[in-house]
Amino acid sequence: MKEKKHKAELEYINGIHVAGSILWLDSPRLAELCFMSHALLKPGGPHRKLILSERTNQLMEKPPGGRILAVPFFRRFSVGALVLQLVPSGYLPGAAQLLIERDGQRMVYSSDFCLLERITAERAQPQPAEVLILRTQLPPDLVFPDPGQVQAHLLGWAESMGQKGRTALLLFDEAAAALELVALLRTHGFAVHLHREFFALAWRALKIGVPLQGVHRHRSEQTRPAVLVWPWRLRQSPALRRLEAVSAMAVGPAAACPGAASRLGVDEAVCFTQFPDRQQVETYLEWAKPAKVYLTGRSSPQWSAHLQGRGLRVALLAPPQQLSLFDKLEVVEENELNMLGSGHVSGGS
């Protein structure tokens, strides 16, 4: 007699594989068929076939090898015994969750998601599922401040820097959050200059309808841009030393930790990110009501303990990744803090 359900829904073999099928999820290894959840991921291929959303296909920096299956949101289609559907995740323009139906069972792979209302991305739509696959980038003990207050503080700080004749330097470790904040600044009339890698992403997003008109690529001869958006890892760049008067803000989840600004060596630190905090993850779980949760990502062991404490069945799909210093400030040792930034990036506030 044929089993109604597979004994194992998922397996991890240097990548997440839907058991009993050819489908892999954001796989770093070569695959016959792989779903790619958003444009900032680098496919490990060339995969033979790649499933992604139409806007993700347009937003990618370079077309991946293999055959591209660019699918509209909410269109159901079949791959063998699987019925698939892409649903917005809210992380980035075109970013998608994947709904997988097989033998009457619903699985949802969420990848990176954001439940907040954003300018740049489609509104996330949590899906009910018996099996939920979550990528957990941040630990469950990290709770973000009110998003409205964060945005108001960011905009007020940038305006005050302009009134003082100083460049507001925004340092990001997360390109999706940088894109969203640039869109927010533009809607409030700020002149925004970007590092070339952020500008390239913004330019591609503009071409698919994201409201980013009027952003500029930073040029080395410019010494006093009003607002400058820059990668955190390049904060010691010679281009920044040529700025005449600058105040620096670190933007990311590390800012939720007490004393983040002084420990990171910047004038300000603000928790603005596209990754979900505990409240968003728990909201998703309330919507999905899963019987079982599979976890992957940096903070999967912490989340496993947290969710098992709530009585959920949990399984880990992969070893946790090494946390970046900027993501998890409280575990950084003193010598690592010195590497993170010796003295202030700016010349004072």
N, C-alpha and C positions, 0 to 999 in steps of 0.2 A: 504493500500500500504506500502510495506517495505521501511524504511528509508535507504538511501544510506550510511549515516554516523551516527555514534552515537552522541547523543547530547553532551556528555562529553567524550573526548578521554581518559582522565586520572582522577584519584581521589587519594586523600591521606587519608589513614586510618591507621595511624601509619606505613606507608610504601607506596610506589608508586604502584598503581594498574592500569593496563590497563582495562578500564571500559568494561563491557560486556564479560569478558574472565576470565580464571583462572590464567593469567600471572601477576606476581609481579616483580618489578625491584629493585635489591639490598635491599630486604625487611628485616628489623629487626624483623618482626613478622613471625610466622609460616604461610606457604603458600602451596597450592596444587602444584604450579609450580613457581619457582623463577629463574630469570636470575641473575647471579653473574658476575660483570664486571671485577674484577681482584683479584689476590691471596692474597692481603693484607687485604681485607675485611673479616670480620668474619660473616658468615651467621647466621641469627637469628633462624635457624631451630632447630632440623633437619627438613628441608622442605621435603615434600614427593618426589618431583623431583626438581633437580637443573640443570639449563642450564649454561654451561660455556665452554670456549675454551679448547682445548686439553692441551696447555701449562699451562694454569691456573690450570687445574686439577693436573698437575705434580708439579707445583711450590708451591702449598698450603702446609702449615705446617702440618696440620692434615686433613685427609679426612673427609668431613662433613657427617652427617647422611643422609639417604634418597637415592634415586636412582640418580646417576650421569649421565647426558647426556652431554658427552664431544664432542663438535662439531667442525670440522675444519672451519677455516675462509672461508667465501664466499659461503658456502654450504647452499642452500635454503631448508627449511623444514617447515612443517605446524603444527600448534597447533590449532585445531578447525578452526575458520574462519581466523586465523592469519597466515601470511607467514613471517617467521623469517630468519634473516641472521646475522651472527657475522662478524664484520669488525674491523681491528686493530685500537686501540685508541692511541698507542704510549706511554702509561704511564709506562708500566712494561712489561716484557716478557709475552705474551699471553693475555694482557689486551685488552678488546673488547668493542666496541660500539654494540648496538643492533638495526638493521633495522627491523621495524615492518610495514608490509603492510596489509591493510584491506579495502575492498570495494573501491579499487583504491586510497586510501590515504596512504602516506608514513610518518611514524613517525620514528625518530631516538633518541635513548637514548644514550647520550655520556658519562655519568659518568665522571670520571677523564680522561683527555686526555693531550697529549703533541704533538704539531705540529713540534717541532724541530727534526732534525735528531739525533738519539741516537744510542749508541753501543748496549745497552741491550734489546731494545724493537723493535718490528716491526714498520715500518713507518706508522704513522697515516694516515687514508684516510677519509677525510670529505665526508659526503654524502648529496646529495640534499634531502630536505624533506619539506613537508608542515607544519609539526609539529616537533619542536626540543626541546628535554628535556636536559637541561644543569645543571651540578653540578658546582656551582661557589664557589670556596674555597677562592679566593682572591678578594679584592675590585677593582672596575674599575679604581680607581685613582692610582693604583700601576702599574708602568711600569718598566720592567726589563731593565738593561743595555744590550749591545750587547753580545750575548752568546759566540762568539769567543774571545772577550776581557776578559770575565769572566774566561773562561777555561785557557787562557794564563796566567792570573794573579794567578789562583790557582796553576798551574804547576810551575810557577816561584817562588811562595812563598814556596812551598814544597821543591823545589831544594835548595833555599837559606837557609832554615832551616837545610837541610842535610849538606850543606857546613859549617855551624856554629856548627855542632855537636849537634843539638837540635832535639827533636821529634816534628814533625808537627802533632798536635792534631786537628782533624777535628770533630766538634760537629754537629750532625744532629738531626732534629726533624721529618725527613721524610725518611722512609726506601727506597722508590723507588729512590730518589735522591742519597742516599748513595750508592746504588748498581751501579748506572750509573757512579758516580764519581770514585768508586773503579775500574771499568772497564777502565775508562779513564786513571787513574794513572798506571794501569798495562800495558796498551798499550805503555806508555812512560817509562817503565822499573823501576818504583818505587817498592820497597819492602813494602807491605801493610799488616798491622795487624789489625784485627777487633775484636770488642766486640762480645761475643758469639752469640747474637741474630742476628747481621748483618752477622756473619760468617755462621750461619745456613741458612739464606736466600741465601747468595752467593753460598754455597755448592749445594743447590737445583737448583739454576739457572745454575751452571756449568754443572750439570747432564743433563740439557735440551739444552745444546749447547751455552750458553752465555760465551764469552771469559773471564773467570776469573781464569785461571790457575795461581798457584803460590801465592794465598792469604793465609794468616795464621791467625789462631785464637790466640788472645792475651793471654799470660800466665802471671800470677801474678809475676813470678820471672824475667820477662823481664823488664829491667829498662830503656832501651834506644832504642825502636823501631824507625825506620826511619819515617814511617807514621802510625798513629793510628786513626782509625775511630770508633767513640763512640757516643752513644745516648745522646742527649742534656739533657734529664731528669736525667741522671746518671753522670753529670759533677762533682759532689762532691764525687764520688766514691773513697774509700780508694785505689783502684788499681791505680788511677791517681796520688795520692799523693806520690806513690813510684817511679814515674818516676824521673830521675836525672835532666834532662834539657828539658823543654817543652815550646812550644809556641802554643797558642790555637786560632783556627779560628771557628767562628760560621758560619754554612753554611745553608742558607735558605732564604725565601722571606723577612724576617724581615730586611735583610741586605740592601734592597733597600731603607730603610728609612735613612735619614741623621743622622750621629753620632751613627750608630748602634753598632759599636765595643765598644766604651766607655760605652754606656748605657747598653750593655749586659755584660760588664765586661770581654772582651776577647781582644786578641791582634789584630785580624783581623776579618772582617765579609764580606762574599761574597754571593751574590744573585745567588744561583745555586739551581734549583728546577725542579721537573717534572710537577708542576701545571702550567696552562696557565695564562699569564698576559692578560691585555686588548687587546694588539695587536693580540695575538693568538685567543682569543675569537672572536674578530671582523673579523679576517681572516676566521674563521670557519663560521660565519654568512654570509659572502660574498659568500662562497661556497654553503652553504645549502639553502639560500634564503627562509627562513621559513615564512609562513603566521602568525604563532603563536609560541611563545617561552614559555615553562614552565621552571621555575627555582626552584632549590633546593640547599642546601648547605649553608655554613657560611655567604656568602656575597650576598645572593639572594635579600634582600631589596635594597641594593645599586645598584645592577645590574638591578633590575626592574625599578628604577627611570632613570637610564642611558639609557636603551633600549627604554623605553616609550618616552624619550626625542628625540629619533631617529625615532619615529613613528611606532614602532613595537607593536603588541599585545602581552602582557606579563601576565602570571599568576604565582603566587607562589604556590608551591606544599606542602611546610612544613614550620613551624617556623624556623628561622635561628638558627644554633647551636652557642654555646658560643665560641668566638674566643680564641685560646690559646695565651698566652703572646708572644710566639716566632713568631707567625704568624702575629700579628698586633701590632707592637712595639709602634706606635704613640699613642695608646689609653691607654697605661700602666701608672698607677699612680706612684708617686715617691716611695711609700711604697712597691708597687709590684715590682718595679725595684730592690729594695734591696733584695727581695725574689729571684728574677731572678738570681742574682749573686752578692754577696758582695765581692767586690775586684776582681782582675783578677784570672781566672782559672789557668793560667800559673804562672811560676816563673819569668816572665819577658821575653823580646824579645832580 
